[in-house]
Amino acid sequence: MRNQLARHPREAVAGLITLALGAALVQYARGLPEMPGGYPGPGLFPTIVGVLFCVFGLGLIVQAATGRVAPMDAEAVDHGERWRSIANVVVIVAAVPVYVVLSGYLGFVMTMALIAFGIMVHLGVRLVLALPIAALVAPAVSYVFGTVLRVPLPRGPFGW
C-alpha cells in the first residue's frame, strides 16, 4: 500500500486536502445556530457539503492506495486543455461574487438563472438546452431552499 501511495502522491495529497477541508467545514457548520421547531438551520447545507468532501477525499486516498488511478494521457492533457480547465474553475468561482452583486437587484431566481445559463454556455452546452434548464432549475432551487428549507432568499423586482 505504501508503495502505491508513493506511485500516486498527487491523488493521495488531493485526497488528504479534500478530507481536511470537509472535516473543517463540518466542524464550522456545527457552530452555526439551530432553528427552533426542528427545522433545518443554516448549518445543514455546509454539513452535507463537508460530509461529501470527506467521502470523496477518502475515495481519492483509497484510489491512490490501491493503485486504481486512471493513467494520464500526456496528449489528452495538452497546453490548451490545461488552460481550458483553469478557465472553467475561474468562471465557476467568479459566479460567487457575481451572485452577491446581482442578487440584491435581480433576486435569487433571476440571478441564479443568469449564472446557470452563463456557466452552461461557457462549458459548451447548446443554447437550446441551456436556456430551458436554467429557466427550470433556478425556480426549483428557489422552491427547495426558500420554501421547503425556509432559507431567506433575496427577492427581485417582481417579488420572486
Buried (B, 14 or more C-beta within 10 A) or exposed (E): EEEBBEEBEEBBBBBBEBBEBBBEBBEEBEEEEEEEEEEBBEBBBBBBBBBEBBEBBBBBBEBBBEEEBEEEEEEEEEEEEEEEEEEEEEBEEEBEEBBEEBBEEBBBBBBBBBBBBBBBBBEEBEEEEBBEBBEEBBBEBBEEBBEEBEBEBBBBEEEB
